[in-house]
Amino acid sequence: MINSTSLISVLMSTYNSEKYVYRSIESILNQSYENFEFLIVDDCSTDNTFDVLKRYALKNKKIKIFKNNSNIGLTKSLNFLITKAKGEIIARQDDDDISKPERFESQLKVLHKFDLDFCSSRAIILEKNKKIPNISYYLPKKIVMKFKNPFVHGTLFIKKSVLEEIGRYDTKFYYAQDFKLMKDLVTKGYKYKFINQCLYYLNTKENISTNYKSQQKYFADCVKKNIIPLL
């Protein structure tokens, strides 16, 4: 039963993010809500990312770090972390983004008050200082998902039992795994709210979506068309 003191398991997969990962970690450690564990997996980085993680793990007992023996991608890395999570709630955090200090406290209140299965929030694009989603926030999500993913993956706040029930992230989707998950959740009628408040800062520079744009588009198109990726 979710309540105002529930344990939150924060999941982060990181790869070659030594320049940015520290700010993501700091944003979680600075949360006003303190009952959380922070699970981070290094997806076989070739830079000093894991060294950064080790330094933080030594200083803070909330942090538990893991390292993949090979680069397996975000989908499988997140599924691995879900198996390690002890919390009733899973919170996502991307390794190059920033959560506002009140994020967990705000999302937990909404989840508890309305007895939701999951919630997410709007975000601010770091490089442009603009809200995302913008106009599409006010449209029905089932309609928007015919064209794009309206949810910001890093703001996902979901009951672990719901993630397990739906089968975790679909491993057939190496990219756009968040779009696939959100579409499945909405289509199957899970109860949610999209919080108008911006609780997250989103990096859009040199991230997965920009560095692998064509692959992202292909897998996103598969989600929209309800087909299984061939790649």
N, C-alpha and C positions, 0 to 999 in steps of 0.2 A: 504493500500500500504506500503510495507516494505521499509524503507529508513535507512540512516546512523544514525538516532537518535531514532529509534523505541524502544518502551518499551519492555523489556524482562522479562518474568515471569519465575523465577527459581524454579523448583519443587524438593523437597526432602522429602522422607518418611524415618523415622528413627525408629529403634526398638532396645532397650538395647545397645545403642552405646555410652555410656558416656565416654568411653576411647578414641574414635576416632572422634566423631561428631564435636568437637571444631575445628579440623584442616580443616575439610570440609567447615565449616561455614567461617572460616578465609580466606580460599582460594577464596571464593565468594566475601566476603567483600573487598578483595584486588584486585579485577578486575580493569583493566585500563579503561574499559567501565563502566560508572556509572549509566546509565538510566535503572535500573532494580528494580523489587520487588522480595523478597525472601520468598517463601511460604514453610513452613515446618510443616509436620504433624507427631506427635508422635503416633505410632501405638500401644498405650497402653503398653508402656515399664514398666518393673518391677524394673528397676534400677533408677538412678538419671538423666536419659537423659532429661526428661522434665524440670528439674530444670536448666540444662545447657541452654536449649532453652530459658527459661524465662529470664535468665540473659542477653543473647544476645539481645533478643527482647526489653528489657528495655533500652539498650544502642543504638540501631540502628532502626530507623523508617522504613527502607526498609524491615525489617523482620516481617512477620506475622506468628504466630504459632497457631496450632490447635492440638487437642488431641482426638483420637478415644476412644470411651467408651469400645470397645473390640478390640482384635487383628484381623483385617480383611485382613491383607496381603498387599503386595506391589501393586498389580493390582488395587484393589478398592481404596486404599489410593491415588494413582496417579490420578485415574479418579475423585476422590473428589477434589483434588487440581486443576485439569483442570477447574472445574466449578467455582473455586474462582479466577482464573487467569484473570488479566486485560490486559496483554500484547498481542501484535500481534504475538510474538514469544515465544515459550516454550523452555526452556533449562533444561535439566536433570542434576542432581548431586546426586551421591550416598553418603550416610552418612559416609562412611569410605574411600572415595577417595579424591583426591586433584586436583583442576583445576589450571592450570598455569595462572598467572595474565593477559596474553594477550589472553586467550581463547575466551571470548565473542567478543572482538574487532575483532579478526581474523575471527571467524565464521560469524559474521554479515557482514563483508566485502565480504566474499565469497557468502553468501546468496543473498546479494543485487546485487553484480556485475553480477552474472550469473542468476539472477531471479529464484532461486531454491525454491523447496518446503521444503527441509530439507538438512542438512549436518551433518556429524560426522567426527571424526578425529581418528588418531592412538593414542595410549597411551603407557606409560611406566609402566611395572609391578614393583611396589615398592620393593618387596622382592628380585627381580632378576636383576633389572635395564635393562630389555629387552623390546624391542618394541613389541607391539601387535596391530593388527595382524602382522605376520612376512611375510613369503613368500606368504600367501594367499591374502595379500593386493593387489598384482599385478594381481590376477586372476579375471575374471568376477564374480560379486557378486551372480548372479543367479545360477552359477555353484557351488560356494562355499556353498551356502545355502542348497544344497542337502545333505551336510555332517555336517555343523555346522553354527552357527551364526557368521558372520564375523565382525559385528558391536559391538562397545563398547557402551553399553546402556547409561552410564554416560555422554558421549560426544554428545548425541542427541541434535540437535538444529533445531527446526521445527516450521513452521507456525501453530498457533493455529487453524486457519480455516481448515487446512489439517487434523489435529488430530480430529477435530469435524466431518469433512466430512467422515472420515474412520471409525467413531464410537468409538473413543478413544481406550483404551486398552481392549482387549477381556477378559471379566470377567470369561470365561470358563477356562482360563489359569492362575491358581494360581501361577505357576512357568513358566519360559520361556515366559513370557508375552512380553518381549522385542523382542525376536526372532519372535514371531507371528506378532507383529506390523511391524517389519522391512520387513518381508517376504511379508506381505500384501501391504506395501508401494511400494516395488520394483516390485512386480508382477503386480500391478495396474498402473504402469508406472509413478509414481510421479518423478519429476525431482530432482536429488540430486548429490552431490559430496562427495567423501570420501577424506578428507584432509590428505596429506602425513605427515604433521607436527604433532609431538606429543604434544598435548595441555592438557594432562590429565595424572595423576598418578593413577594407578589402584591397589587397595588392593586385594590380592587373598588369604589372610590368615583369617580363621574363618569368611568367609562371606556366603551369601545364597548359592552360587554355590558349596562351599566346605562342608558346614554343612548339606546340603540337596541334596547331589549329585545324589542319585537314583531318587528322585522326579524330579529334574531338567532334568535328562536324559529322563525320561518318557514323560514329557511334551514337551521337545525338539523333541523327536521322533514323537510325534503327529503332531508337526509343519511340520517336514520333510515329513511325510506321508499324510499330509492334512486330518487328522482325528480329531474328537472331543474327548477330554480327558474324560475318564470315572470316574476319581477320583474326 
